[in-house]
Every structure is written in C-alpha cells, then in structure tokens.
Amino acid sequence: MVAAYILTNFVMMTYDEFDYSLRSGTPPEILSVYLQVLWYAKKRDWNKAHEIAQDINDKDGSWLHAYLHRTEGDAFNAGYWYKRAGKPMPGYTGDQEWKEIVEFFL
C-alpha cells in the first residue's frame, strides 16, 4: 500500500517545465538539490548555486561544481571538479552542458 502511494504521488517535471520555471523569482519546491543548483546558475545567482553545490558530497555534486567553475571562467578549479566527478571537461558550450545536466537530473 505504501509503495503505491509513493508511486502515485511522484512528481515529474519536463525540461520545458523546468525552463519555464526560470521566469519565477524562486525555484519550484519540488526540485532536487541538484536541479536547484542549475536553476540558480541559470539565474546567474552564483553564490546561491555554489552554496547548495558545496553541500552535495557525491560525484554528481562534483559535476555540478565543475560546471559552475567552468561557467565562471575558472578552468583550473573546473578541471579539479570534473576529475572528482569522473568526467572530462566538455568541448562544447556551457549552455549545452547546462541542458545536458538538467536533462540528466530530470
């Protein structure tokens, strides 16, 4: 009975819905911490994005941290975080990477 409740109350968001949410002044409450980082990054609130990312202690959090440093133009720190994430630094734009990461976490 509990499993059915969890499944029927699972909320999903599409990429377009996430992108549309950027028109708001605050992120949707249903966002994971990973998506919150990306939401604030797209809004250019680097301090808030970093504050959240620093508290995520896994490879996915390292990927987000890498993306933030790369986008801010800090290639040295970005390289460190990509290595921790087990990912190469992409050879495409930050906007493309942002979309890739959003889709991964959705």
N, C-alpha and C positions, 0 to 999 in steps of 0.2 A: 504494500500500500504506500509506503514512504517513497519507494523508487518511482512509482507512477506519479506521485505528487511532484517530485523533483523534475521529472521529465516534462510534465505538462506546464510547469512554471518556469522553464528555462527560457531566457530571453536572448534572442539573437538579433544582431544588427547587421545590415548590409554595408558595403563600402559607401554607397551613395548616402545612406542614412548617417553614417559617421561623418562623411564630408559635409553634409548639410548641418550637422550639429555644430560645426565651427562658426556658424552665424550667431550662435548664442554667446552670452558672456561667461557662461560656466559650462563645464562638461556634463554630459548626461550622468546621472548617478549610477547607471548600470555598467559603466566602463571599468574594466580591469585596470590595475595599476600600470600595466604595460601600455594600454591604449590611452590612459591619462597622460603619460609621458609624451606620446605622439600628438595628442590633442594640444597640449601646452606648447610643444615645439612648433607646431604649425601656426600657432597664435604668436609665435616669437617671444614667448614668456620663458626664456632660457633658465632663469633662476628656479621657477617652479618645476620645470621639466627635469632639471638636474637634481633638485631636492627629492623628487619622487624616485628617479632612477638610482640614486645613490643608496636607497634602501632596498633595492632588489638585488639579492645576492645569488644570482644564478647566471647561466650562460646567456639566457635571453635578456636579462638586465644588462649584461655586458655589451650585448649587441646594441641595445638602445643607447647606452652610454657612448659607445663608439660612434654611432650615428650623430649624436649631439655634438661631440667634439669635431667630427668631420664637417658638419654643417656650419659650425662656428669658425672653421678655418684652422683648427688646431690638429694638423695631420699627425704630429708626434704622439699626442695623447690618444688620438683616434686609433692609431696603429696598435698601441698597447691594449686598448679595449677590444679591438677586433681579434687580436690574438687570444685574449681571455675568452672571447665568445666562440673561438674555433672557426672564425670566418675570415675570408680575405677582404681587404678593403675593396669595395666595388669600383669598377671603372666607368660607371655611369653617374648621372646627376643625383644630387641629394633628394630632389623631388621624386625621382623614380624609386630611390631606396625607401623613402618615406611611404610611398604607396605599397611597395613590396612588404614592408614591415607591418603596416596596418592590415593588409590582407592576410598576412600570416597569423596575426593575433585575433582577427575576427573569426 
